[in-house]
Amino acid sequence: MQTAEHLMQADTVPVSPMLPLPYRVSDISEEIPGCQTLRLIPEFEKHYQKWTPGQFFMLYVFGHGEVPISVSGNPEKPGELTFSIMSLGSVTQAICRLKPGDAIGLRGPFGSAWPLDKLKGQNIILMAGGLGLAPLRPALYHLMSNSQAYGNIQLLYGTRQPDSIIFADELASWSANRAIEVRTTVDNAGRDWSGNVGVITDLLKDISLNDTNTSALICGPEVMMRFSAYALLDRGLAMENIFISMERNMKCAVRMCGRCQYGRYFICHDGPVFSFDRVRELFRIREL
Amino acid sequence: MMVNIKSIHNLLAENDFFKGMSSEYLKTLAGCGKLAHFKGGDFLIREGDCANAFYLIRSGKVAIECHTPASGEVSIARIGAGDITGYSWLFPPYRNNFDSLALSDVSAVVLNGKCLRSKAEQDHELGYQLMKRFAQVMHDRLEATRHQMLDVYANGRTSNAG
């Protein structure tokens, strides 16, 4: 029987989805207090796993446990994996205590991706709430790198307060470069904030929508996604053109344990990205 | 004076808020209106003052604020061109409950609440047309406020991000 050490030393690696591969933290940056972005590089180059925007990995902190985290980095930069993590529970707290050079285990990538190829030629609205901007960031990088293949790209971002805006420098530079249209709103602010105050759906009032050729990608707290999707439906978007990234407690990530079961779906396998027509009815079942 | 009323009539007619209202009623409303300009830092509405007007913003940005001892002035919403601020003039005791502060130079149409109340009392159809439109604004603001109260972004709650 092969041990993990043998697998790691082999030239070709038959990667088991249950076997964490060793990575090291190469760089850490603090986005906002309590939220860090970690860049990870594989201990062995051959362990780098290709992924697509919207997918997630299981991050394993030795001695603490695993958590599912969506990739927040640039898909055009292979060889490294970037994750943005809020220090909340025991595992994410342990991740946020890691230092450059520390080891971490990774399994994945898992789950469905934003259907970016299918959306070519369309206008794209991305609606991000709070840390939900992180799983959408790879899609944004892809859309900006391939902007000639898409129509108008607009990012609507809602968060709690001005000091809870993540990737603030990037948002400002994307907006300044006119790479995409960025509109930000916060739930409350003092007078030193010159931007919008109000809920994210208010931002839709200011944009014109070509309902027949527009798709939306939404990621954020479930309540925010629900009301954003309803607001887009009110503006004439078809349910199958609205995509959301769902979250449930994931454990195995390979549709075996059932922890992330959501009606007839397993979020880890059938999701996390769903078109709204597949889950709309499930949104109405409160026990789920 | 006629020029002023006519231009206000046109401004009202162009605004979505008054969409569907008859030209006759718009003329009546225009008779209660005047143009106003505010510099950044001026208050359109002050909390605690008598509520005798509402404002149709033509240009500029306005913050709807509340002063809190712990955090100072807190913006609850920001509105701009085409939006309405002020509906306390509709309900006793006709007192403003929030500030509306011009964040930039603001042009607005001010509609006198006392004048409108009296005309609405005389013509209930006008009153209904006004009430229907303000009910929609209040509904939208209440819904938005309820969503803000849910504080959905607290503790970094989001999909797959922690």
Interface residues (C-beta under 8 A of the other chain):
Chain A: G34 C35 F56 V67 P68 I69 S70 S72 S84 I85 M86 S87 L88 G89 T92 G129 G130 L131 G132 A134 P135 G158 T159 R160 S164 D187 N188 A189 G190 R191 W193 S194 G195 N196 V197 G198 V199 T201 D202 C219 G220 P221 E222 V223 M224 M225 F227 I244 S245 M246 E247 P272
Chain B: A63 E65 S71 G72 E73 V74 S75 I76 A77 R78 L101 L103 A144 H147 Q148 L150 D151 V152 Y153 A154 N155 G156 R157 T158 S159 N160 A161 G162
